[in-house]
Amino acid sequence: MLTAGQDAIVRVLARAGVAAGDVAVIEFAEAFAALCLRLERDLGLDPARLNPGGGTIAMGHAFGATGAILLIAAIDELERSGGQYAVAAVSGAAGLGVATLIERC
């Protein structure tokens, strides 16, 4: 359950042929801070690119709106930073993980 979001990020990047270092922002709905540390370590991410506006721990978890909140935050940060790619991801119950890759055109 806790690592499925990270697995989904790895898969969506591989399918698109995008390196983790090319992603300007990752919005990750984390349940525990350790998950962010693991994600940063395993993907070699710049901590400033992970949940730059504060993640689920900082802002709370709005049941039923998590996906929309992550997606809008990622798009907003892409526009602000001028980056090309963003990822919005979440781990769910029963080992589900979902990640969406966004490209700013």
Backbone hydrogen bonds in HBPLUS format (Angstrom, degrees):
<---DONOR---> <-ACCEPTOR-->    atom                        ^
c    i                          cat <-CA-CA->   ^        H-A-AA   ^      H-
h    n   atom  resd res      DA  || num        DHA   H-A  angle D-A-AA Bond
n    s   type  num  typ     dist DA aas  dist angle  dist       angle   num
A0007-ASP N   A0003-THR O   3.06 MM   4  6.37 160.5  2.10 153.6 159.5     1
A0008-ALA N   A0004-ALA O   2.92 MM   4  6.12 151.8  2.00 144.5 152.0     2
A0009-ILE N   A0005-GLY O   3.02 MM   4  6.31 148.6  2.13 143.2 151.4     3
A0010-VAL N   A0006-GLN O   3.04 MM   4  6.35 164.6  2.06 155.9 158.7     4
A0011-ARG N   A0007-ASP O   3.02 MM   4  6.26 159.1  2.07 148.0 153.7     5
A0012-VAL N   A0008-ALA O   2.91 MM   4  6.10 164.5  1.94 151.7 155.5     6
A0013-LEU N   A0009-ILE O   3.05 MM   4  6.16 162.1  2.08 153.3 157.9     7
A0014-ALA N   A0010-VAL O   3.04 MM   4  6.17 157.4  2.09 144.2 150.8     8
A0015-ARG N   A0011-ARG O   2.91 MM   4  6.10 163.6  1.94 153.5 157.6     9
A0016-ALA N   A0012-VAL O   3.16 MM   4  6.25 147.2  2.27 138.2 146.1    10
A0017-GLY N   A0013-LEU O   2.89 MM   4  5.92 117.9  2.29 138.4 154.5    11
A0018-VAL N   A0013-LEU O   2.98 MM   5  5.05 157.8  2.03 147.3 148.9    12
A0017-GLY N   A0014-ALA O   3.16 MM   3  4.98 143.2  2.31  94.7 105.5    13
A0022-ASP N   A0019-ALA O   2.92 MM   3  5.35 155.2  1.98 113.5 121.6    14
A0023-VAL N   A0020-ALA O   3.18 MM   3  5.51 164.1  2.21 111.3 116.2    15
A0024-ALA N   A0085-TYR O   2.84 MM  61  5.60 139.8  2.00 137.3 145.2    16
A0087-VAL N   A0025-VAL O   2.97 MM  62  6.49 148.4  2.07 148.6 158.8    17
A0026-ILE N   A0049-ARG O   2.83 MM  23  6.12 158.7  1.87 159.7 158.7    18
A0051-ASN N   A0026-ILE O   2.81 MM  25  6.06 166.9  1.83 158.4 163.0    19
A0027-GLU N   A0087-VAL O   2.77 MM  60  6.14 163.6  1.79 166.9 168.4    20
A0089-ALA N   A0027-GLU O   2.85 MM  62  6.30 157.2  1.90 163.2 168.5    21
A0030-GLU N   A0028-PHE O   2.97 MM   2  5.72 111.1  2.46 114.2  97.5    22
A0029-ALA N   A0089-ALA O   2.95 MM  60  6.37 165.7  1.97 158.1 160.0    23
A0035-LEU N   A0032-PHE O   3.06 MM   3  5.70 147.1  2.17 115.6 123.7    24
A0036-CYS N   A0033-ALA O   3.05 MM   3  5.40 126.5  2.34 106.8 119.4    25
A0037-LEU N   A0033-ALA O   3.21 MM   4  6.61 158.3  2.26 151.7 158.0    26
A0038-ARG N   A0034-ALA O   2.94 MM   4  6.14 155.8  2.00 146.9 153.2    27
A0039-LEU N   A0035-LEU O   2.94 MM   4  6.11 159.2  1.98 144.1 150.0    28
A0040-GLU N   A0036-CYS O   2.87 MM   4  6.07 166.3  1.89 153.5 156.8    29
A0041-ARG N   A0037-LEU O   2.99 MM   4  6.12 162.4  2.02 144.9 150.1    30
A0042-ASP N   A0038-ARG O   2.83 MM   4  5.94 176.4  1.83 158.9 160.2    31
A0043-LEU N   A0039-LEU O   3.03 MM   4  5.93 158.7  2.08 147.8 153.0    32
A0044-GLY N   A0040-GLU O   2.87 MM   4  5.42 117.1  2.27 134.3 146.8    33
A0045-LEU N   A0040-GLU O   2.98 MM   5  4.62 143.0  2.12 126.2 134.8    34
A0049-ARG N   A0046-ASP O   2.87 MM   3  5.60 163.8  1.90 127.4 132.7    35
A0050-LEU N   A0047-PRO O   3.29 MM   3  5.39 158.3  2.34 104.2 110.5    36
A0054-GLY N   A0051-ASN O   2.96 MM   3  5.20 164.4  1.98 117.5 121.6    37
A0058-ALA N   A0055-GLY O   3.09 MM   3  5.37 117.5  2.49 101.9 116.0    38
A0059-MET N   A0055-GLY O   2.89 MM   4  6.07 161.8  1.92 159.8 165.8    39
A0060-GLY N   A0056-THR O   2.73 MM   4  4.93 141.6  1.88 134.7 140.3    40
A0065-ALA N   A0062-ALA O   2.95 MM   3  5.46 161.7  1.98 138.3 141.2    41
A0069-ILE N   A0065-ALA O   2.93 MM   4  6.07 165.2  1.95 162.6 167.3    42
A0070-LEU N   A0066-THR O   2.91 MM   4  6.11 166.1  1.93 158.3 161.7    43
A0071-LEU N   A0067-GLY O   2.94 MM   4  6.07 165.1  1.97 150.9 155.4    44
A0072-ILE N   A0068-ALA O   2.98 MM   4  6.05 168.9  1.99 151.2 154.3    45
A0073-ALA N   A0069-ILE O   2.98 MM   4  6.04 158.8  2.03 145.4 152.0    46
A0074-ALA N   A0070-LEU O   2.93 MM   4  6.09 154.9  1.99 147.0 153.9    47
A0075-ILE N   A0071-LEU O   2.97 MM   4  6.20 163.0  2.00 151.6 155.9    48
A0076-ASP N   A0072-ILE O   2.88 MM   4  5.97 163.6  1.90 149.8 154.9    49
A0077-GLU N   A0073-ALA O   2.98 MM   4  6.11 157.9  2.03 144.4 150.1    50
A0078-LEU N   A0074-ALA O   2.93 MM   4  6.15 151.9  2.01 146.0 154.0    51
A0079-GLU N   A0075-ILE O   3.02 MM   4  6.27 162.0  2.05 152.6 156.6    52
A0080-ARG N   A0076-ASP O   2.96 MM   4  6.18 158.1  2.01 146.1 152.7    53
A0081-SER N   A0077-GLU O   2.85 MM   4  5.91 163.4  1.87 149.9 154.2    54
A0082-GLY N   A0078-LEU O   2.74 MM   4  5.49 137.2  1.92 142.5 153.1    55
A0104-ARG N   A0084-GLN O   2.64 MM  20  4.93 167.0  1.66 152.1 156.9    56
A0086-ALA N   A0102-ILE O   2.92 MM  16  5.07 147.2  2.03 143.3 149.0    57
A0102-ILE N   A0086-ALA O   2.75 MM  16  5.07 168.5  1.76 156.2 157.1    58
A0088-ALA N   A0100-THR O   2.99 MM  12  5.31 154.3  2.06 146.0 154.2    59
A0100-THR N   A0088-ALA O   2.84 MM  12  5.31 152.6  1.92 149.7 159.0    60
A0090-VAL N   A0098-VAL O   2.95 MM   8  5.55 150.3  2.04 155.0 163.5    61
A0098-VAL N   A0090-VAL O   3.03 MM   8  5.55 162.9  2.06 159.7 165.2    62
A0092-GLY N   A0096-LEU O   2.69 MM   4  4.85 158.1  1.73 153.2 147.6    63
A0096-LEU N   A0093-ALA O   3.41 MM   3  6.02 160.3  2.45 116.0 120.0    64
